[in-house]
Amino acid sequence: MDKSLSSKIFVGLFAGLMIGTAIQYLFSGVTFMDTYLLGLADGVGTMFVEMIKLMVVPLVFFSIVCGIVDLKDLTSFGRLGSKTFSLYILNTVIAIVLALTIGMIFQPGAGANLVASTGSAAEFVTTDTPNIFNLIVNIVPSNPAAAFASGDMLQIIFMAILVGIGIQAMKERGAPIANAFKLGNELMMKLIGLVMGLAPYGVFALMINLGATLEASTLMSVAGYVALVIAMLLFQIFIFYPTVVALTTKCSSKTFLRAVREQILFSLSTASSNATIPVTMRTLTEKLGVSKSVAGFGVPLGATMNMAGVSVYIALATIFVANAFGQPIVTADLFTLGFTILLLSIGAGGVPGGGVVMVGVLLHQLGLPPEGLAIIAAVDRINDMFCTSSNVVGDTAVNTIVAQSEGEVAENEAVAEPSRATA
């Protein structure tokens, strides 16, 4: 069934992109196409993404509570949390170092001289760089209802951890509450299965709109920058993560790539780490054999703070704008730039367009022309797609490694090496 769903998503993705491109270049100005067909595609795509987002907050809350309740003891939670957090930070730091190194070597945007070619300035809102201490303080919500309403993942994760620890502390008396949360979690997984059945149609609609709005002239002017970003992100997805998983777990790189195929296709179409949480959970628990306690804690946390793909995007976009407007980044500024990108990537949020907002913040911090944001925003949808795929595959890799180190991986055909082909 998973293979069939992946194939349908794949067909929907490319069919929608081709139809959207045809509408832009062959049927431009045709009222039926521009007004009705694109309007219908936009409505269907938006409804699908919103339906997925509808599931995200309760899924995160139920899965984390159940994950902590299922732990044998709270010391294992402390160990699990520290491992997951450390690997997410390490992954993001590695991505930033690689991106800045590649950016300084290839110098995207050098010689572009975009000062004269950008007539109108982008709408630019001054925003302060996220303060790490404020980020930590704001994890504790003053109003639980507001945290759920706004979808603040860090606050929701904090509340879920507290509830899980509280249920554990109640021991036998907490069994009815634990069972209620487990039933709620099962309900969420069932609902997600139903929604995922609609994924090929939602992806098809989303891709029609994307194909109909891309501008070839804009893409050509920054082709080198886009190619560099995508090449780095593809390296992360198809080489770096599978290799690291193969070296640190019993899962081969081929098995890992086969498991994340549906996840990659879905994240490419939604460009949202949060919307891909249900698919990531299914990939880990059903295809890679990772326990629900590890996946239930690690996946929501990763959707919030494991933004290695966004880090690559922000770093290369900033270097591109700096070079294109004749204000190149100097080597002495790289450490400060890298640390700022680390904070910004954590604050980017797992929603479409989060990366371009953070690029705007960084341009302001570095005193770079805000007009550059218009160029970055023009191709954001393409870069953001691959960013999201890199982010969610990174989540899967980290959680697979953590689960292996904790002995929380099921020994079955999905995870074991394919030494026994068919018996």
N, C-alpha and C positions, 0 to 999 in steps of 0.2 A: 504493500500500500504506500509506504514512504517513497519507494522508487517511482511509483506512478504519480504521486503528488509532486515530486521534484520535477518530473518530466513535464507535467501540466503547467507548473509555474514557469519553467524554462520557455515553453511554447508561448505562454501568455506574455512573458517579458519581451521577447523578440517580435512577436506579432504586433503587440501594442506599439512598440518603438517604430516599426516599419509603417504602420498605419498613420501614426502621428507625424512622421517625417513626410509621408505622402500628402497629408493634409496641408502641411506648411508650404511645400514647394510645388505641388500640383493643383491643389484646390484652394489656394489662398484667396480670400474674398468671397468665396461661396457661402452664402448665408447659412444654408443648412449645415454645412460642415463646421464653420466657425462658431455658430451660435448654439445649435441644437446638439450636434454630435460631441463637440468638445465640452459643452455644458453638461451633457449626460455623463461623459467620462470623468469629468472633474467631480461631479456629485457622487458617482459610484466609488471612485478612488478615495474621496474624503470620508465617505461612510465606512468603507472598509478599514481605513487607518484608525478612525475614531472607535470602531468596534473593538479593534485590538487594544487600543489605549484604555477602553472601558474595563478590560480584563486586568490590566497591568497592576493597578494599586491593590485590589483585593488579592491577586495572585501573589504579589510580593509579600504582603502582610501574612497571609496564611502559610506560604511556603517557608518563610523564615521562622515563624512560631513553631511550625511542625518540625523543621530542621533541628531547632534547639531542643524541643521536647524529645526527639528521637535519639539525641546524643546520650551515650551511656553515663557520662558525668560532665559536670561543668568545666573541669580542667581540660577536657578534650575540646570544648568550645573555645577556650582561651588559646589553645595551641592552633586550632583550625583557623580562628580569626587572625592571629598574628601571621601565620603562613600565607593566607590568602591576601591580606593587606600588603605584606612585604613583597610578594611576587607581583602584585598589580603595580606597585610603585616602581619596582625594578624594571618591569616591562616598559613602563612609560619613560623612564630615564634612558633606557637603551634606545628606544625609538627617537627620543629628542636628540641624543648624541649622534646617531646615525643620520638623522635628517639635517642637522646643522652641518655635519661634515660633508654630506653630499651636496648641500646647498652652497657651501663655500667653494667646493671643487668645481661644480658645473655653473654656478652663478646664473640662475634663471632670471630673465628680464634684463640682463646686461646688454646695453646698446639699443634697447627698445625705444627709448626716448618718448615715453608716453605722455609727457607734460603737454605737448601740443595737441595730442590726439584725443584728450579727454576734455571736451568742452564744458560739460556740466558737472558740478560737484555732486558726490553722493550725499544723501541725507545722513548726517553723522551725529550720533548722540554720544556726548562725553560720558564715559563710564570709568570708574576706578578699578584698578586691578584688585581681584579678590584677595582679601587679607586672610592668611592661613589661620590666625587666631579667631577671627570672626567666623570663619568657616566652621571651626570646631565648636565654638560657643553656640552657633545657630543650629547645631545638630539637635539640641534639646528643644522641643516645641513648647511654646506657652499655651497653644490651643490645638489639641489633637484633631479636632474637626477641620480646622484651617489647613493643617498639614495634609490631611487626606484630600481636601477639596482642591488644593493647589498642586497636589502630586509631588510634594517635596520628598524625594526618595531618601535622602539622608535621615530626615526626621522620621519617616515611616519605618525605615530599617531600625532606628534607635528604639522606637516604641515596640516594634515586633520583638526585638531582643529582650527588652524588659519583660514583656508578657511571657515569652518563652521561659525566661529564667524564673519568673514568678510561678508558673505552672510546675516547673521542675521542683521548686522549693516546697510545693504543696504535697509532693510525693503521691501516695495512693489517693488522697482526697482530690487531687487535681486530675485524676483519670477521666472523669466525665467531660471536663473542659477540654482536655487533650483530644478526646475522641471527637468532640464537636468541631475542633479546628481541623482534624484529619478529614472529617466528612466534608467540611468546607473546602479544603484543599482538593479533594477528589472531585467535588462539584466544579471547581474552577478548571481543573484539567479536562473534564468532560466538555465544558463550554468552549474551552480553547480548541479542542479537537473539532467541534462543530464549526467554529469560526474559520479554522484552518482549511476546512473543506471548501471554503469560498475564496481561498488565497489566489488560485489561478485567475479568477475573474477580477479580483481587486487589483492584482498586479497588472493585468491587461489594461485596465482603465487608467491606472497611474502612468503607465508607459506611453499611452496615447497622448496624454497631456505633455509629458516630457518631450517626446519627439516633435510635437507641434509648436513648442516654444523655444527650442534651441536655435541660436543664430550662428550660421556658419562663419560670417565675417568676424564675429567676436571670438569664436573658438580659434580661428586661424591666427589671430593676433597674439594669443597667449598659448599657442599649441605646445611650445617647449616646456612651459611651466606646468601645464596640465599633464603632459606626458611624463614629466619627472615625478610629479605627485603620484600618479597612478602606478608608475613602475615601482616606486618604493612600497606602496601599499600592497601591490600584487606580490612583491617579494616577501612581505610579512605574512600574507595569507597562504601562499602556496609553497614557500620554501622555509622561512624562519620558524613559524609555529609548528608545522608538521615535523621538522627536523628536531626541534627541542623536545617535543612530545615523544618522538621515537627514541631519543637518547635518555629520557628520564622516566619513561613508563614502559609497560609491556605492549602498548599500542603502536603499531607500525605507522609510518607516515602515510602509507597508502590507505590504511583503514581509517585513519583520522580524516583524511581528505574526503573519503567516501561518506563519512558520517556527517561532515559539515556542509555537504553540497546543498541541501535544501535551505540551510541557514544562510549560506552565501547569497543564493538567489532571492530569498525573501528580504534580506537586509539591503540588497541592491535596489529593490523596488520601493521599500518604505523609507530608506535613509534615516531610520530611527532605531537606536539601540534599545530604547524602552519598548517600542512596539515589537521588537524581535525577542524580548525576554521569554515569551512562551515557547518560541521555536528553539531557543538556546537551551531551555529546561528540557524539552523533549529530546534534543540531540544528546545531551549529557546522560540523562537517565535511561532512555530507551535504546540509544544506538551505541553509546560508549560505556554503559553499565555503571556510571557514577551514582553513588547513593543519593537519595533525595535530601538527606541532611546536609551534605556538602554542596549540592547544586542549589538547594533552597536558600542557603546563606550566601554562597559566592556569586551567583548570577545577578541578583539585584544589586549587590555591592559593586560588581564589575560594570553594570550598566550606568552606574553613577560616577565611578572614579577610574576605571580602567580605560583610558582614552588615548591609547598609543597611536591609533589612526588619526585622531584629531590633532595630536601633537605634531605628527609629520606634516599634516595639512597646514597648521598654523605657522610652523617654522619655515616651510618652503614658500608659503604665501607672503610672509613678511619679508623674506630675502628678495623675492620677486619684485614686490612693490618698491623696496628700497633701491634696488638696482634700476628698475624701470624709470624711476623719477630722479635718478642721479644722486642718490644718497646711500651708497652701499654700506652694509654692516661691516664694522671693523672687528678684527679678531679679539681685541680687548673687551668688546661688549658681549661676547658669546656666552660667558658664564651667567651674567645677569639675564640675558635673553632666554637662555635655557631654563633658568629657575622660574622666570615669569611664565614661560610656556607651560611648565609643570602645573603651576597654580591655575592658569587659565583653562587647561585641558580638563582638570578636575571639576571646574565650575561650568564647563561647556554644556552639561546636561545631555541626556540621551534622546534629544528631539531633533528633527530635521532643521537645518540652518543654524544649529548651535555653534558650529565652527566659524562661520563667517562673522557672527557677532563678536566672537573672541578675537578674530583677526582685527576687527574694527577697534576693539579696546587696545590691542597691542600697537596698532598704528598710532593711536593717540598717545600712548605712553612713550613711544620712541620719537614723537614729533614728526612722523612721516605724513605726507599729504593725504587727507581723507578722500580725495578723488580716487585713490588707489582701491578703495573699498568697492567702487562701482565695477572695476575690472574683476575683482575677486568674486563679487556677488554674481556677475554675469555667468560664470562657469561653476558656481558653487554647487549646483545640483549634481553635476557629474562627479566632482571631487568628493562631495558628501556621501554619495552612494558607496564609493570604494572605502571611504573613511569608516563608515558604519560596518561594512563587512570585516574590515581589519579589526575594529573594536570587538565585535561579537565573537569572531574566531579566536581572538586573544583571550576573551573571557572563557571560552571553551577549553583552550589549551591550559590556562592557569588552573582551572578547576579540575581538569583531568590529572594534572601533575599533583595537585594537593590531595585529591582522592587516592591516588596511587601511594603517596607517602603515608597516608592515614590508614591504608588497607581497606578503603571504602569503594573499591571497584569490583563489580561482579565478574567472576571468571566464567565468561560465556563466549559464544561465537562472535559476538559483536566486538569484544575487546581483545580476545586472544589472537595470536598470530595465525594467519590462515594456513597452518601447516597441514590441517586435515581438510582437504578441499571438499570432497563429497563422499560420504560413506554410505 
